[in-house]
Amino acid sequence: MLGGLSILGERYSMDIILMVYRNPGIKKTDIIRSSPTGERTRAERTNALVEAGLLKIGSGSHWSGQYFTLTEKGERVAELLEKLEAEMEEEA
């Protein structure tokens, strides 16, 4: 399991955190299929983010499957990532 800041350096981690922040309750399949490449990595990364305490899994009906929301820690991290993203866009 990746801990500390290292999880954020892993491929797709920040993208997934921001995706869930902007779309609370997003389905796992929507996260995985959000890019034509890297589906397996995205699936593994969502699991790692749950283990790191940034995402939590909810379950809907049989047909809707798993969905994700952020934990309190995940919310704080997402807010910081949004600030960083805005800062980088201002500099560009």
Order of alpha helices (4+ residues) and beta strands (2+ residues): alpha-alpha-beta-alpha-alpha-beta-beta-alpha
